[in-house]
Amino acid sequence: MNATRLRNRALGLVFIVILGALGWLSIAIYQKAFVTTTPVTLHTDRVGNQLKANADVKIRGVMVGTVKQVRTTGDGVAVDLAIDPDKLPLLPSNVSARLLPKTLFGQRYVSLIVPERPSRPLAAGDVIQQDTTMRAIEVEKALNDLLPVLQAVQPQKLSSSLGAIAQALEGRGKPLGETLATMNQYLDQLNPQMPQIQTDISRMADTVEVYEAAGPDIVEALDGLTVTAKTFAEQKNQVAELFKSLTSTTNDVDKFLRANHNTLISLADASRPTLEKLARYSPEFPCLTDAVIRLKPLIDKMAGVGTNEPGLHVKLTVKESRGAYVPGRDRPVFNAGGGPRCPGGGGGVAPASYQPDLGSDGLGVANSPEENQFIAELLAPVEGVSPSEMPQWSSLLVGPLLRGTEVTLS
């Protein structure tokens, strides 16, 4: 009895030892303790949380080793790789590595990239650098941008959505291809217009900035319009009466225009020459008005306004007759011309702001055409000639004598 019990206990103990040995053997096989590998180190800036120990190391889809350990170095991350010795001669020492996910939600693995110009074979203890080419950076950026989306999307719901999309597209490959081809044609036509579209968008942005700057003024204007609209609403009856009156007035004006439109057209046509003449001589109007204003005090003085002797005060002197009219000698000469003129303005057209300065003696500017004409009119009867025959330098000799003196015509 005791021998049987001892034998059973010994068998149980042996069974437990065998189970422990099998467990240790399984773990050792899983950790590849009996597999000969070559240690290689991968240096990278970061690995994320999806690169675990025993992750695959592949080159062009072929597994060449595993990840032994992931550790930090202070300035980055060191990944210890266990490379199969048989695959080691196929790997150059200047090989680079990328950390790629197996699936959208799977863990990462190490993908070795062979350069265009391979160097010597990889050896134990070599350090592999992370691939920093533009393509690798774009892939890394795409994965980083996709990570928040994958974290927000539940896998089971994404699987259901992808299944629904696959079911919806089943049997519709040809229409989908035709649609894509048509879209490609549209894009071919749209592509040359992209610079103009870009310019329009930029100008639209400028316009939006202008509206943004004018926003407070627009709001203030709308607030003012609100008050105006409220006033119109309160005075709607008066506004209705106003519109009614305007309607009646408009009808009357319409009847008048329909009955007299030909007359109005004829009047406008007949008035055109007169209006054009008035427009041509309009620069003289300020000068003419100024002359009338200056003439009024002289007329009042001549008429005795404000004195005890009202009436016309004129001193007349009768001259000896010059005889009968002689054709050619006494024939009047009408030689005025040259358009609008203003005395005292130098013979040209007076501007709207021109103020003539005739002086206190009425001779105008010294040696001006007006003074020449005035002195010619005074001296011509004395010399027995017409004013036009007087020399132009008369004002140079006689003008200084007459200025500041009183001349009596006799």
Buried (B, 14 or more C-beta within 10 A) or exposed (E): EEEEEEEEEEEEEEEEEEEEEEEEEEEEEEEBEEEEBBBBBBBBEEBEEBBEEEBBBBBEEEEBBBBBEBEEEEEEBBBBBBBBEEBBEBBBBBBBBBBBBEEEEEBBBBBBBBEEEBEEEBEEEBEBEBBEEEEBEEBBEEBEEEEEEBEEEEEEEBEEEEEEEEEEEEEEEEEEEEEEEEEEEEEEEEEEEEEEEEEEEEEEEEEEEEEEEEEEEEEEEEEEEEEEEEEEEEEEEEEEEEEEEEEEEEEEEEEEEEEEEEEEEEEEEEEEEEEEEEEEBEBBBBBEEBBEEEEEEEEEEEEEEEEEEEEEEEEEEEEEEEEEEEEEEEEEEEEEEEEBBBBBBBEEBBEEEBEBEBBEBEBBBEBBBBBBBBBBEBBBEEEEEBBEEBEEEBBBEBBEEBEEEEEEEE
